[in-house]
């Protein structure tokens, strides 16, 4: 059986887990490691900007790819493995549904149960086995407001179009809470670090979204205070701000900003994951108050277990705000204050943050997925909050991926 594995997805990313049947040339379980990410075991792959997701070579003829099954009466080759691709479509192994031009490449680095590293497979049928992805987020300016560069910043690099069948980003835009386009503003930043102690979790840049200014202290465009305005009053998506029964928020939002992506998922993907980190000036004075700003990650279609489509929340359903149980960066908190240094948080007023967190969610391979990463002030336009998003990866493990958020065990 084709075993569990992560795949690199850096740019350069319906719901419900998908189980893929075994194939004659399938590899055994493994995790693929993202570029520059340490720790034990391989992790998932980021997509190369050149198109690591989806075929980039020629589809070739039957002679190029072997038999692939006898032709049908009308001369067309059959789809033997039921993955939606025939040999004529470029399927280089029509006996394995995990191998086709719409799959994401998987690099196996871990031994299987026999103790041997399995033979590599050309999952995306581009003619290159285990072609390593490259980062696509270099040389993006801090104030860049091009949404496709925002996708690059979170390590989503492959592009797709309505007329092809590759996986990748179909569209990208910065939007307000109601989905309308957002005018360029300092609410968005693409940074190579967030202060001296917070580094990207994939590639060389991370995406910063803020209800204030997505800059660090003393940079051009920085707020240099605890409150700055961008857009004014906004309209939240249905069901938001997300209710916390113990600390019900105001229904009003302000300075809302989001990166919205429409992605065609790899045919062999069973899930995906991303890392994020939340900062707010509302700590400690406004813990469990109506003014608690929120970061949400909305998925359409919504996976089972999500809260109005929101993927990121703690074990008791608290949304990402000052009230989340993972709020551990502050004075006398488990992670201390090192990750506040140089950011402006803690400099311009009292503040706190979560550590790096990772959300994973199930996905159906080959379908379109809309993701919206959004932050907003709640109740007023003061005491701003900021979210970092990075390290997007596909999971291609042949099994069910649970929806969950947990601390990153060994952040970069």
N, C-alpha and C positions, 0 to 999 in steps of 0.2 A: 504493500500500500504506500502511496506517496505520503510521506510523513509531514509533520508540522514544520513550518519554517516561516521566518519573516523575510520580507524583501525590501531592499533599499529603494526609496522613492524620492530622492531629492530632485528638485526640478531639473532639473537639468538635463496625487494623490495622486425601493431598493434596500433597503436594509433587511436584515435577517441573514443568519449565517448560511453559507453554502458548503455542502459536502460534495467533494469531487471523488469520483470513482477512480480506482487504480488503473494503471496503464503499464504496458510492457516495458517501457523505458523510464518509468518514474523513479525518482530519487527517494531516499529515506529521509526521516525527520531531521530537520535542521533549522537553525536560526541564522539569518544573515546579518552581519554587523554593518552599521552605518558608518560612513567615513568619519574617522577621528573619534569614534565613540568607544571608550574603554570598557572594561568590565569583562566578566566571564561570559563566554558563549557568544554566538553570533546573533545579530539582531537584524531587523528588516532593512530593505534596501531603499535608498532614495533614487528617483529617476534621473537619468542623465539628461542634460539639456539637449543633447543631440538626439534624444528619443529612445532611452533605454526601455521605455514601455511601449511595446508595439513594434511591428516589423519595420525595419528601415532599409532592408535589402530587397532584392527582386523576389517575386513570388515563384518564378521558375516554372518549369514544365513537369509532367509526370516523370520524365527521365531524370530530372534533377532530384526529385524527392522520393523516388521509389514507387512501388505499386499503389499504395494508398487505397486499395479496394478497386473492384472492377467498376467500369462506367455503367451508369444507368441506361435505360433504353433510349433516352434522348441525348446520350453522349456525355452528360455531366457526371462528374465523379461524386460518389456518396460521401456523406459525413459519418464516417464509421464510429467515431467516439462521441458524437452528439454535442460537440462544443460550439457548433455554429460555423465552423470553418472546414472547407474541403481542401484536398490537395491543390486544386486549382486556385483556391483562395490564399494559398501560401502555407497551409498546415504541413509542417515538416515531420509530424508524427501523428497520423490520424488514428492511432490506437491509444492515445493518452489525452484526455480532455484538458489537462493542465498545460499542454504544449500547443501553441498556435500564435498567430501574429497579434492577437489581442491580450496575450499574457504578459506578466511582468517577469523579468529575468531574476533568477534566484541563484545565489552563490552559496554552495554548501561548504561549510568549514568544520563542522562537527562530525565525529564518527557516528555510525549507526550502531545498532545493538550488537552487531558482529565485531565492532571495534575498528572498522575500516571506514574511511571517508568515501561515500558513494561516488560513482562516476558522474561528472558534471553533465548537465543537459542544457540544450539551447531552447529555453522555454519560449522565447518570443520569436523564434524562427527567423532571426535576422542574419544567420550564418556565422555568428560569433558566439562561442560558448563562454558563459560567465563573464561577459563584457562588463567591466567595472563601471559603475556610474561616476560621474564627476559633479562637483558642486556647481551650482548655477547662480549663486547669490553673491559672487564677487563683484566689486566695483559698483555697487548700488549706493547712491548718495543717501545720507541720513534723511533728507527731506523729500525723497522720491515719493510721488503719489500715483504712480502707475500700478494698478492693481495686479497686473501679471507679475510685476516685480515683487509685490507682496506675496504672491504664491511662491515665487522663487525663494524669498526670504525664509519661508517655513519649510523649504526643501521639497516643494512640489514643482518639478521641472518639466515633465513631459507635457506636450500640447497635443490636443486632438481636435478634429473638426467634424461637423455633422456629416460630411460625405465620406469619412474614412471609418475604420472599425478599430482603430488603435485606442489604447487607454491614455488618459491624460486630461488636462484642464481644457474644457470646452469654452468657458467664459470666466472672466474675473472682473469684479468692480467693487469700489467702495460705496457703501450705501448707508442710509439712515435706518432707524429701527423699523420704519414702515416699508422698507425696500426701495425707496426713492434714491436717486443718485446723490452722493455727498460731494459738496464742493471741496476742492483742495484746501487743506488746513494743517496746522501742526499737530492735529490729533493722531496723525499717522507718522511713524518713523521706522526706518530700517537701519539698525545699529549693529556694530561689530561686538558690542558688549553693553551691559547696563551697569555702569559703574565698574570699578576695578575687580570686583569679585563675582560677577554674574556673566557667564559666557554662553555663546550659542550651544544648543544641544544637537546641532547638525549643521554642516557647512560652515560658512564664515560670518553669517548675518542672522539676526532674529527680527521678527516683526514686533513692533510696539504699537499698541492701540491705547488711547487715553481719552478720558473725559476732560482732561486738561491739556497738557503738552507732552507729546511723545519724544521728549528730549531729556538729557541728563543735565545736572546743575551747571549753569554758566555757559551752556552751549548756545549758539544762535537759535532763537526761537524758543528757548526754555522759558518756563513760567517764572521761575525764581520767586515763587510764592506757593501757598498751598491751594490756591484756587485761580483758575483762568477759564474764560469762556471761549467756546468755538461756535456752536450751532444754535444754542438756545433750546427752547422746549421741543420735545420730540414725541413721536407716537410709537409706543412699544408694540412688538408682535403680540398676537393673542396669547393670553396666559402669563404675560410678563408685566412688571417685574414678578419673578417667581415667588410664590408665597412661601413663607417660613412660618408655620403655625405659632411657634414660640415668639417670633419677632416679625410680625407682619409689616411689610414695607409700604411706603406710599405708592399710589398708582401712577404718579407722575414721573416722567423721565426727562433728562436734559443732556445736551451735548453727547448724544448717542452717535456711535461710529462703528462700522462693521466692515470686514472683508468678506465678500460673498463669492463663492466659487461653485461652478457647476463642473462636475468631473465625471468622465466615463471611467468606470472602475475596471481594473484588469480582470480578465475572465477567470484567472486562477486565484483571485483574492477572496479570502473569507472574512477579512476585517481590515482595520486600519488603526493607527494610533497617532497621537500628537502630544507634545509637551507644552505646558503653560505655567505661568507664574503670575500672581495677582498682588498688586500693591495698593494701599489706600491710606489717605490721611485721616480716615474716620476712626482709626485706632488711637487711643483706647476710649475716647470720650463718647463715641456713638455706637458702641457695640450693642447689638439687639435694639436698634432704633428704627424709626420709619425712614431714615435717610441712608440706609445701607445700599451703596452702589453695587452693581452686579456685573460679572463677566459670564456670558453664556455662549455655548457652542451648539448651534441649532442644526439638526440634520433633517433633510427631506428626501425620501421617506423617513419617518421617525422609527428607529429600532425599538423592539420590545423592551420595556423597562425604562425608556426615556421619559422625561417629565416635560410634556408639551413639546417634544422634540429636542429638549436640552440634554446633552450628553454628559456634562460635567457637574457633579454634585458629590457630596460625601455619603458615607454609609447610611445616614439617617435622612437623606434627601435634602440637606441644606444646600442651597445654591452657592456658587462661588461669590463670596462677599466677606465682610469682616467677621461674619458669624460661622464660617466654615470650620470644621474641626481640624483642617490642615493648616490653620493660621499659626505659623511657628517661627516667624522672623520678627522679633521685636525685643524690647528690653525685658529681660528675665524670661524669655521664651526659649524653647529647646535649641533653636538654631542661632540665637543671639541676634546681633545687629550688623554683622559684617556685610550682609547682602543689601543693606540700606545705604552703605557708604558710597558717596559720589553720585547717587541717583537723584538727590534732592529730597527724597523721602527721609524724614528724620533730621534734615537740615533746615527746612523751611517751617516745620511743625512736627509734633509727634506723629508717628506713622508706624505701620507694620506691613507684613507681607506673608504669603505662603512660601514654602519651599518650592522647588520644581516639582510639578505634578504631571502625571501621564494618564490621559484618558484613552481607552481603547473601546472600539465598538464593532459590531458585526456588519457585514456588507454582502450584498449579492453580486457576484462577479459579472461583469459585462453590462451592468445597468448604470443609469445616470444618477448621480448623487449630488445634492445641493448642500453645501456647508456654509454656515454664516458664523464667523467669530465676531462677537459684539461686546462692547462695553458701554455703560451709561451711568450718569449720575442719577440717583433716585431721590425724589422729594424736593430737591433744590439743585442749584448749579455750583455749589461750594464743596470744598474739601474733596478734591479730585481723586480719581483712581486710575490705575494703569495696568494693562495686561501685556505680558510677553507671550508670544506663540512661536513655536519652532519644532523641528525634529519630526515632521510628518513622515510616516512609514506605512507601507502596506504589510498586511499579514497574509501569508499564503501557506496555511498550515493544514489544509484539508479537513479541518474540524470546526467545531462551534467556537466562536469568539464571544466571551461575555462582555456586557457593557459594564465598565467599572473605571473608577478614577483612584489612583494610589500615588504615593510619593515615588519619585524617581530614586532608585536605590543608590546610584553612584553618578550623580550629575557631573558634567564636565566642568 
